[in-house]
Amino acid sequence: MAGSEALVAAARAARDHAVADYSHFKVGAALETADGTIVTGCNIENATYGLTLCAERVAIFKALSEGHRSFRRIAVVADTEEPTPPCGACRQIMWEFGGNLEVILANLHRVAGHHQMRDLFPLPFDKGLL
Ligand code: THU
């Protein structure tokens, strides 16, 4: 497993594709699968606002749709001084499909934190409760 630089660079590049005409808040994500493939995502907004998809969920759904089922890390990039952490909806999906993923938060210039999903989402509702 390479350092996080390549993953963060992929998230920065994906951010350039963000469709953020309403918030103008562009986010990029890059998900590393168990076999080392990098699958990227960006946030996609639309006129309903509420149907917006965050960069993290786009990356995860893209990866699932391409047959990947096991993931190691995800990098999330926004142009903010303080890191932009995943929203609650994304945490639910990241936990469901990625388990205790490593979450790397970065801005355009630096990596601002490494976290584990179990710390970001400590009392999950998941299939173990069904
Ligand atoms: N957003 C993401 O894509 N990921 C995050 O981690 C936080 C928020 C997006 C959703 C929306 O398009 C914009 O940022 C402002 O909330």
Backbone and ligand atoms as CSV (ligand in chain L), in Angstrom:
chain,resi,resn,atom,element,x,y,z
A,1,MET,N,N,0.865,-1.191,0.000
A,1,MET,CA,C,0.000,0.000,0.000
A,1,MET,C,C,0.896,1.234,0.000
A,2,ALA,N,N,0.736,2.068,-1.030
A,2,ALA,CA,C,1.572,3.259,-1.169
A,2,ALA,C,C,1.196,4.291,-0.111
A,3,GLY,N,N,1.993,5.377,-0.035
A,3,GLY,CA,C,1.644,6.464,0.868
A,3,GLY,C,C,0.345,7.109,0.440
A,4,SER,N,N,-0.119,8.039,1.270
A,4,SER,CA,C,-1.427,8.628,0.977
A,4,SER,C,C,-1.360,9.717,-0.081
A,5,GLU,N,N,-0.158,10.105,-0.532
A,5,GLU,CA,C,-0.035,11.232,-1.475
A,5,GLU,C,C,-0.812,10.979,-2.765
A,6,ALA,N,N,-0.686,9.777,-3.324
A,6,ALA,CA,C,-1.354,9.485,-4.598
A,6,ALA,C,C,-2.872,9.537,-4.436
A,7,LEU,N,N,-3.333,9.040,-3.305
A,7,LEU,CA,C,-4.779,9.041,-3.055
A,7,LEU,C,C,-5.296,10.474,-2.893
A,8,VAL,N,N,-4.548,11.276,-2.161
A,8,VAL,CA,C,-4.945,12.682,-1.965
A,8,VAL,C,C,-4.885,13.431,-3.297
A,9,ALA,N,N,-3.874,13.157,-4.102
A,9,ALA,CA,C,-3.776,13.813,-5.415
A,9,ALA,C,C,-4.977,13.444,-6.287
A,10,ALA,N,N,-5.402,12.194,-6.219
A,10,ALA,CA,C,-6.563,11.765,-7.004
A,10,ALA,C,C,-7.830,12.473,-6.522
A,11,ALA,N,N,-7.950,12.661,-5.220
A,11,ALA,CA,C,-9.123,13.370,-4.682
A,11,ALA,C,C,-9.099,14.840,-5.105
A,12,ARG,N,N,-7.922,15.435,-5.113
A,12,ARG,CA,C,-7.819,16.838,-5.562
A,12,ARG,C,C,-8.232,16.961,-7.028
A,13,ALA,N,N,-7.789,16.015,-7.838
A,13,ALA,CA,C,-8.141,16.067,-9.259
A,13,ALA,C,C,-9.637,15.842,-9.461
A,14,ALA,N,N,-10.212,14.922,-8.692
A,14,ALA,CA,C,-11.648,14.651,-8.814
A,14,ALA,C,C,-12.467,15.873,-8.426
A,15,ARG,N,N,-11.959,16.617,-7.454
A,15,ARG,CA,C,-12.666,17.826,-7.010
A,15,ARG,C,C,-12.891,18.805,-8.163
A,16,ASP,N,N,-11.994,18.826,-9.109
A,16,ASP,CA,C,-12.147,19.737,-10.260
A,16,ASP,C,C,-13.407,19.431,-11.066
A,17,HIS,N,N,-13.937,18.216,-10.934
A,17,HIS,CA,C,-15.134,17.836,-11.696
A,17,HIS,C,C,-16.423,18.089,-10.908
A,18,ALA,N,N,-16.323,18.625,-9.703
A,18,ALA,CA,C,-17.517,18.824,-8.869
A,18,ALA,C,C,-18.572,19.623,-9.627
A,19,VAL,N,N,-19.820,19.196,-9.447
A,19,VAL,CA,C,-20.968,19.918,-10.021
A,19,VAL,C,C,-21.626,20.620,-8.847
A,20,ALA,N,N,-21.126,21.791,-8.534
A,20,ALA,CA,C,-21.511,22.483,-7.298
A,20,ALA,C,C,-21.993,23.894,-7.625
A,21,ASP,N,N,-22.947,23.959,-8.569
A,21,ASP,CA,C,-23.420,25.260,-9.046
A,21,ASP,C,C,-24.201,26.028,-7.990
A,22,TYR,N,N,-24.707,25.342,-6.965
A,22,TYR,CA,C,-25.532,26.008,-5.953
A,22,TYR,C,C,-24.696,26.436,-4.754
A,23,SER,N,N,-23.929,25.537,-4.201
A,23,SER,CA,C,-23.123,25.891,-3.020
A,23,SER,C,C,-21.759,26.470,-3.395
A,24,HIS,N,N,-21.297,26.146,-4.569
A,24,HIS,CA,C,-19.924,26.500,-4.994
A,24,HIS,C,C,-18.869,25.894,-4.067
A,25,PHE,N,N,-19.271,24.880,-3.308
A,25,PHE,CA,C,-18.365,24.201,-2.377
A,25,PHE,C,C,-17.965,22.877,-3.022
A,26,LYS,N,N,-16.780,22.849,-3.589
A,26,LYS,CA,C,-16.351,21.678,-4.341
A,26,LYS,C,C,-15.603,20.697,-3.450
A,27,VAL,N,N,-15.964,19.427,-3.587
A,27,VAL,CA,C,-15.328,18.371,-2.792
A,27,VAL,C,C,-14.902,17.234,-3.732
A,28,GLY,N,N,-13.759,16.667,-3.443
A,28,GLY,CA,C,-13.290,15.491,-4.182
A,28,GLY,C,C,-13.013,14.358,-3.212
A,29,ALA,N,N,-13.209,13.145,-3.681
A,29,ALA,CA,C,-12.903,11.970,-2.850
A,29,ALA,C,C,-12.182,10.947,-3.714
A,30,ALA,N,N,-11.329,10.176,-3.070
A,30,ALA,CA,C,-10.654,9.061,-3.759
A,30,ALA,C,C,-10.632,7.876,-2.804
A,31,LEU,N,N,-11.195,6.779,-3.292
A,31,LEU,CA,C,-11.366,5.562,-2.507
A,31,LEU,C,C,-10.384,4.518,-3.016
A,32,GLU,N,N,-9.641,3.933,-2.104
A,32,GLU,CA,C,-8.712,2.859,-2.479
A,32,GLU,C,C,-9.336,1.516,-2.141
A,33,THR,N,N,-9.439,0.672,-3.147
A,33,THR,CA,C,-10.039,-0.646,-2.939
A,33,THR,C,C,-8.978,-1.620,-2.408
A,34,ALA,N,N,-9.435,-2.795,-2.008
A,34,ALA,CA,C,-8.524,-3.796,-1.448
A,34,ALA,C,C,-7.463,-4.225,-2.452
A,35,ASP,N,N,-7.766,-4.164,-3.743
A,35,ASP,CA,C,-6.760,-4.557,-4.749
A,35,ASP,C,C,-5.919,-3.368,-5.227
A,36,GLY,N,N,-6.084,-2.205,-4.556
A,36,GLY,CA,C,-5.243,-1.051,-4.868
A,36,GLY,C,C,-5.807,-0.120,-5.928
A,37,THR,N,N,-6.967,-0.457,-6.481
A,37,THR,CA,C,-7.607,0.432,-7.465
A,37,THR,C,C,-8.060,1.720,-6.763
A,38,ILE,N,N,-7.914,2.833,-7.434
A,38,ILE,CA,C,-8.424,4.104,-6.909
A,38,ILE,C,C,-9.668,4.494,-7.690
A,39,VAL,N,N,-10.758,4.699,-6.978
A,39,VAL,CA,C,-12.022,5.118,-7.583
A,39,VAL,C,C,-12.360,6.494,-7.003
A,40,THR,N,N,-12.612,7.454,-7.871
A,40,THR,CA,C,-12.810,8.822,-7.400
A,40,THR,C,C,-14.286,9.223,-7.435
A,41,GLY,N,N,-14.568,10.334,-6.759
A,41,GLY,CA,C,-15.910,10.915,-6.789
A,41,GLY,C,C,-15.827,12.401,-6.516
A,42,CYS,N,N,-16.875,13.108,-6.916
A,42,CYS,CA,C,-16.988,14.534,-6.598
A,42,CYS,C,C,-18.431,14.787,-6.206
A,43,ASN,N,N,-18.700,15.909,-5.547
A,43,ASN,CA,C,-20.089,16.193,-5.195
A,43,ASN,C,C,-20.869,16.623,-6.431
A,44,ILE,N,N,-22.132,16.204,-6.456
A,44,ILE,CA,C,-23.011,16.489,-7.596
A,44,ILE,C,C,-24.304,17.076,-7.058
A,45,GLU,N,N,-24.501,18.350,-7.324
A,45,GLU,CA,C,-25.699,19.061,-6.858
A,45,GLU,C,C,-26.711,19.161,-8.002
A,46,ASN,N,N,-27.921,19.487,-7.642
A,46,ASN,CA,C,-28.967,19.681,-8.650
A,46,ASN,C,C,-30.008,20.638,-8.088
A,47,ALA,N,N,-30.990,21.012,-8.907
A,47,ALA,CA,C,-31.916,22.092,-8.562
A,47,ALA,C,C,-32.806,21.777,-7.368
A,48,THR,N,N,-32.947,20.509,-6.994
A,48,THR,CA,C,-33.754,20.195,-5.810
A,48,THR,C,C,-32.975,20.420,-4.516
A,49,TYR,N,N,-31.704,20.624,-4.623
A,49,TYR,CA,C,-30.782,20.722,-3.485
A,49,TYR,C,C,-30.704,19.394,-2.710
A,50,GLY,N,N,-31.865,18.900,-2.279
A,50,GLY,CA,C,-31.888,17.741,-1.378
A,50,GLY,C,C,-31.379,16.458,-2.004
A,51,LEU,N,N,-31.359,16.389,-3.307
A,51,LEU,CA,C,-30.880,15.173,-3.962
A,51,LEU,C,C,-29.382,15.216,-4.247
A,52,THR,N,N,-28.734,16.198,-3.682
A,52,THR,CA,C,-27.276,16.300,-3.815
A,52,THR,C,C,-26.600,15.016,-3.345
A,53,LEU,N,N,-25.584,14.626,-4.074
A,53,LEU,CA,C,-24.739,13.520,-3.629
A,53,LEU,C,C,-23.359,14.059,-3.286
A,54,CYS,N,N,-22.870,13.678,-2.137
A,54,CYS,CA,C,-21.531,14.084,-1.717
A,54,CYS,C,C,-20.470,13.273,-2.472
A,55,ALA,N,N,-19.286,13.816,-2.497
A,55,ALA,CA,C,-18.168,13.175,-3.190
A,55,ALA,C,C,-17.912,11.756,-2.664
A,56,GLU,N,N,-18.022,11.589,-1.361
A,56,GLU,CA,C,-17.715,10.282,-0.763
A,56,GLU,C,C,-18.680,9.209,-1.258
A,57,ARG,N,N,-19.988,9.554,-1.268
A,57,ARG,CA,C,-20.971,8.558,-1.705
A,57,ARG,C,C,-20.842,8.277,-3.196
A,58,VAL,N,N,-20.522,9.289,-3.976
A,58,VAL,CA,C,-20.316,9.040,-5.410
A,58,VAL,C,C,-19.168,8.051,-5.598
A,59,ALA,N,N,-18.085,8.248,-4.879
A,59,ALA,CA,C,-16.940,7.332,-5.005
A,59,ALA,C,C,-17.329,5.911,-4.596
A,60,ILE,N,N,-18.040,5.785,-3.500
A,60,ILE,CA,C,-18.398,4.446,-3.019
A,60,ILE,C,C,-19.382,3.775,-3.972
A,61,PHE,N,N,-20.375,4.516,-4.441
A,61,PHE,CA,C,-21.358,3.900,-5.344
A,61,PHE,C,C,-20.722,3.550,-6.687
A,62,LYS,N,N,-19.828,4.404,-7.157
A,62,LYS,CA,C,-19.110,4.061,-8.386
A,62,LYS,C,C,-18.331,2.764,-8.201
A,63,ALA,N,N,-17.615,2.670,-7.102
A,63,ALA,CA,C,-16.783,1.484,-6.860
A,63,ALA,C,C,-17.648,0.226,-6.742
A,64,LEU,N,N,-18.746,0.312,-6.002
A,64,LEU,CA,C,-19.634,-0.845,-5.871
A,64,LEU,C,C,-20.174,-1.251,-7.227
A,65,SER,N,N,-20.538,-0.245,-8.038
A,65,SER,CA,C,-21.137,-0.537,-9.343
A,65,SER,C,C,-20.125,-1.145,-10.303
A,66,GLU,N,N,-18.845,-0.977,-9.984
A,66,GLU,CA,C,-17.797,-1.574,-10.813
A,66,GLU,C,C,-17.322,-2.909,-10.236
A,67,GLY,N,N,-18.003,-3.382,-9.200
A,67,GLY,CA,C,-17.729,-4.722,-8.680
A,67,GLY,C,C,-16.835,-4.777,-7.465
A,68,HIS,N,N,-16.325,-3.648,-7.014
A,68,HIS,CA,C,-15.464,-3.651,-5.822
A,68,HIS,C,C,-16.331,-3.815,-4.572
A,69,ARG,N,N,-15.814,-4.597,-3.615
A,69,ARG,CA,C,-16.591,-4.850,-2.408
A,69,ARG,C,C,-15.769,-4.652,-1.140
A,70,SER,N,N,-14.507,-4.349,-1.283
A,70,SER,CA,C,-13.657,-4.254,-0.096
A,70,SER,C,C,-12.732,-3.051,-0.264
A,71,PHE,N,N,-12.636,-2.243,0.790
A,71,PHE,CA,C,-11.972,-0.952,0.672
A,71,PHE,C,C,-11.018,-0.728,1.845
A,72,ARG,N,N,-9.975,0.067,1.556
A,72,ARG,CA,C,-8.960,0.335,2.590
A,72,ARG,C,C,-9.023,1.747,3.131
A,73,ARG,N,N,-9.051,2.706,2.197
A,73,ARG,CA,C,-8.896,4.112,2.612
A,73,ARG,C,C,-9.720,4.999,1.698
A,74,ILE,N,N,-10.055,6.171,2.231
A,74,ILE,CA,C,-10.689,7.180,1.380
A,74,ILE,C,C,-10.084,8.534,1.745
A,75,ALA,N,N,-9.749,9.309,0.720
A,75,ALA,CA,C,-9.263,10.676,0.936
A,75,ALA,C,C,-10.369,11.641,0.527
A,76,VAL,N,N,-10.528,12.688,1.314
A,76,VAL,CA,C,-11.553,13.705,1.054
A,76,VAL,C,C,-10.857,15.064,1.024
A,77,VAL,N,N,-11.116,15.814,-0.046
A,77,VAL,CA,C,-10.437,17.104,-0.233
A,77,VAL,C,C,-11.445,18.218,-0.472
A,78,ALA,N,N,-11.273,19.308,0.253
A,78,ALA,CA,C,-12.026,20.545,-0.020
A,78,ALA,C,C,-11.049,21.708,0.116
A,79,ASP,N,N,-11.466,22.844,-0.426
A,79,ASP,CA,C,-10.599,24.031,-0.367
A,79,ASP,C,C,-10.910,24.826,0.899
A,80,THR,N,N,-10.636,24.206,2.041
A,80,THR,CA,C,-10.915,24.816,3.340
A,80,THR,C,C,-9.656,24.738,4.193
A,81,GLU,N,N,-9.483,25.699,5.065
A,81,GLU,CA,C,-8.317,25.651,5.939
A,81,GLU,C,C,-8.426,24.461,6.892
A,82,GLU,N,N,-9.595,24.350,7.551
A,82,GLU,CA,C,-9.844,23.195,8.420
A,82,GLU,C,C,-10.369,22.057,7.556
A,83,PRO,N,N,-10.034,20.826,7.909
A,83,PRO,CA,C,-10.486,19.699,7.092
A,83,PRO,C,C,-12.013,19.609,7.024
A,84,THR,N,N,-12.500,19.095,5.909
A,84,THR,CA,C,-13.941,18.891,5.720
A,84,THR,C,C,-14.254,17.429,5.986
A,85,PRO,N,N,-14.919,17.129,7.104
A,85,PRO,CA,C,-15.225,15.727,7.416
A,85,PRO,C,C,-16.499,15.262,6.705
A,86,PRO,N,N,-16.654,13.965,6.519
A,86,PRO,CA,C,-17.847,13.443,5.856
A,86,PRO,C,C,-19.114,13.750,6.638
A,87,CYS,N,N,-20.203,14.014,5.924
A,87,CYS,CA,C,-21.501,14.283,6.577
A,87,CYS,C,C,-22.060,12.990,7.157
A,88,GLY,N,N,-23.127,13.112,7.904
A,88,GLY,CA,C,-23.723,11.951,8.560
A,88,GLY,C,C,-24.196,10.889,7.578
A,89,ALA,N,N,-24.839,11.329,6.496
A,89,ALA,CA,C,-25.331,10.363,5.502
A,89,ALA,C,C,-24.168,9.580,4.907
A,90,CYS,N,N,-23.094,10.263,4.606
A,90,CYS,CA,C,-21.924,9.573,4.043
A,90,CYS,C,C,-21.313,8.616,5.050
A,91,ARG,N,N,-21.288,9.010,6.309
A,91,ARG,CA,C,-20.713,8.107,7.331
A,91,ARG,C,C,-21.496,6.797,7.390
A,92,GLN,N,N,-22.821,6.900,7.291
A,92,GLN,CA,C,-23.639,5.675,7.302
A,92,GLN,C,C,-23.248,4.756,6.140
A,93,ILE,N,N,-23.119,5.333,4.959
A,93,ILE,CA,C,-22.792,4.542,3.768
A,93,ILE,C,C,-21.348,4.047,3.817
A,94,MET,N,N,-20.450,4.901,4.287
A,94,MET,CA,C,-19.041,4.491,4.383
A,94,MET,C,C,-18.886,3.328,5.341
A,95,TRP,N,N,-19.636,3.378,6.451
A,95,TRP,CA,C,-19.568,2.281,7.426
A,95,TRP,C,C,-20.162,1.005,6.846
A,96,GLU,N,N,-21.308,1.134,6.215
A,96,GLU,CA,C,-21.988,-0.045,5.653
A,96,GLU,C,C,-21.084,-0.787,4.660
A,97,PHE,N,N,-20.436,-0.039,3.777
A,97,PHE,CA,C,-19.704,-0.682,2.693
A,97,PHE,C,C,-18.194,-0.707,2.889
A,98,GLY,N,N,-17.703,0.154,3.771
A,98,GLY,CA,C,-16.253,0.229,3.959
A,98,GLY,C,C,-15.784,-0.196,5.332
A,99,GLY,N,N,-16.727,-0.413,6.271
A,99,GLY,CA,C,-16.329,-0.781,7.626
A,99,GLY,C,C,-15.382,0.256,8.214
A,100,ASN,N,N,-14.369,-0.225,8.902
A,100,ASN,CA,C,-13.456,0.678,9.606
A,100,ASN,C,C,-12.401,1.275,8.654
A,101,LEU,N,N,-12.872,1.923,7.611
A,101,LEU,CA,C,-11.989,2.582,6.636
A,101,LEU,C,C,-11.094,3.602,7.299
A,102,GLU,N,N,-9.910,3.788,6.748
A,102,GLU,CA,C,-9.102,4.951,7.116
A,102,GLU,C,C,-9.620,6.144,6.300
A,103,VAL,N,N,-9.814,7.271,6.957
A,103,VAL,CA,C,-10.338,8.475,6.305
A,103,VAL,C,C,-9.256,9.558,6.391
A,104,ILE,N,N,-8.792,9.964,5.228
A,104,ILE,CA,C,-7.728,10.971,5.152
A,104,ILE,C,C,-8.360,12.283,4.719
A,105,LEU,N,N,-8.215,13.305,5.543
A,105,LEU,CA,C,-8.799,14.611,5.234
A,105,LEU,C,C,-7.683,15.550,4.806
A,106,ALA,N,N,-7.931,16.276,3.709
A,106,ALA,CA,C,-6.891,17.154,3.179
A,106,ALA,C,C,-7.523,18.378,2.533
A,107,ASN,N,N,-6.718,19.416,2.394
A,107,ASN,CA,C,-7.145,20.546,1.570
A,107,ASN,C,C,-6.249,20.589,0.334
A,108,LEU,N,N,-6.206,21.705,-0.350
A,108,LEU,CA,C,-5.466,21.735,-1.614
A,108,LEU,C,C,-3.961,21.694,-1.399
A,109,HIS,N,N,-3.526,21.955,-0.156
A,109,HIS,CA,C,-2.085,22.099,0.081
A,109,HIS,C,C,-1.514,21.096,1.068
A,110,ARG,N,N,-2.352,20.563,1.957
A,110,ARG,CA,C,-1.789,19.709,3.005
A,110,ARG,C,C,-2.804,18.653,3.434
A,111,VAL,N,N,-2.262,17.604,4.044
A,111,VAL,CA,C,-3.102,16.589,4.669
A,111,VAL,C,C,-3.356,17.038,6.103
A,112,ALA,N,N,-4.633,17.072,6.486
A,112,ALA,CA,C,-4.991,17.667,7.771
A,112,ALA,C,C,-5.434,16.645,8.810
A,113,GLY,N,N,-5.477,15.378,8.472
A,113,GLY,CA,C,-5.845,14.410,9.491
A,113,GLY,C,C,-6.078,13.023,8.933
A,114,HIS,N,N,-5.783,12.050,9.784
A,114,HIS,CA,C,-6.073,10.651,9.473
A,114,HIS,C,C,-7.011,10.141,10.557
A,115,HIS,N,N,-8.090,9.528,10.170
A,115,HIS,CA,C,-9.082,9.041,11.132
A,115,HIS,C,C,-9.484,7.628,10.754
A,116,GLN,N,N,-10.081,6.933,11.712
A,116,GLN,CA,C,-10.682,5.633,11.432
A,116,GLN,C,C,-12.192,5.781,11.529
A,117,MET,N,N,-12.896,5.071,10.653
A,117,MET,CA,C,-14.357,5.194,10.644
A,117,MET,C,C,-14.978,4.855,12.000
A,118,ARG,N,N,-14.395,3.918,12.739
A,118,ARG,CA,C,-15.029,3.553,14.014
A,118,ARG,C,C,-15.025,4.726,14.995
A,119,ASP,N,N,-14.053,5.663,14.801
A,119,ASP,CA,C,-14.027,6.855,15.652
A,119,ASP,C,C,-14.998,7.920,15.142
A,120,LEU,N,N,-15.156,7.992,13.823
A,120,LEU,CA,C,-16.061,8.993,13.241
A,120,LEU,C,C,-17.530,8.575,13.350
A,121,PHE,N,N,-17.750,7.273,13.578
A,121,PHE,CA,C,-19.127,6.740,13.548
A,121,PHE,C,C,-19.246,5.674,14.635
A,122,PRO,N,N,-19.210,6.130,15.897
A,122,PRO,CA,C,-18.970,5.179,16.997
A,122,PRO,C,C,-20.148,4.281,17.395
A,123,LEU,N,N,-21.372,4.662,17.129
A,123,LEU,CA,C,-22.493,3.809,17.562
A,123,LEU,C,C,-23.416,3.604,16.367
A,124,PRO,N,N,-22.967,2.801,15.407
A,124,PRO,CA,C,-23.694,2.714,14.137
A,124,PRO,C,C,-24.951,1.866,14.209
A,125,PHE,N,N,-25.909,2.231,13.393
A,125,PHE,CA,C,-26.987,1.307,13.058
A,125,PHE,C,C,-26.508,0.544,11.828
A,126,ASP,N,N,-26.404,-0.759,11.930
A,126,ASP,CA,C,-25.956,-1.518,10.764
A,126,ASP,C,C,-26.588,-2.893,10.739
A,127,LYS,N,N,-26.209,-3.687,9.776
A,127,LYS,CA,C,-26.877,-4.985,9.559
A,127,LYS,C,C,-26.737,-5.927,10.733
A,128,GLY,N,N,-25.748,-5.682,11.586
A,128,GLY,CA,C,-25.591,-6.513,12.770
A,128,GLY,C,C,-26.768,-6.396,13.733
A,129,LEU,N,N,-27.562,-5.345,13.574
A,129,LEU,CA,C,-28.709,-5.115,14.462
A,129,LEU,C,C,-30.017,-5.636,13.884
A,130,LEU,N,N,-29.991,-6.071,12.642
A,130,LEU,CA,C,-31.235,-6.493,11.987
A,130,LEU,C,C,-31.543,-7.959,12.294
L,1,THU,N1,N,-20.093,17.783,0.567
L,1,THU,C1,C,-19.372,16.706,0.147
L,1,THU,O1,O,-19.369,16.364,-1.045
L,1,THU,N2,N,-18.671,16.005,1.081
L,1,THU,C2,C,-18.514,16.380,2.373
L,1,THU,O2,O,-17.793,15.722,3.119
L,1,THU,C3,C,-19.223,17.564,2.883
L,1,THU,C4,C,-20.182,18.189,1.948
L,1,THU,C5,C,-20.801,18.570,-0.439
L,1,THU,C6,C,-22.289,18.469,-0.455
L,1,THU,C7,C,-22.677,19.772,-1.124
L,1,THU,O3,O,-22.612,19.608,-2.524
L,1,THU,C8,C,-21.576,20.743,-0.700
L,1,THU,O4,O,-20.513,19.951,-0.239
L,1,THU,C9,C,-21.989,21.711,0.390
L,1,THU,O5,O,-22.554,21.047,1.461
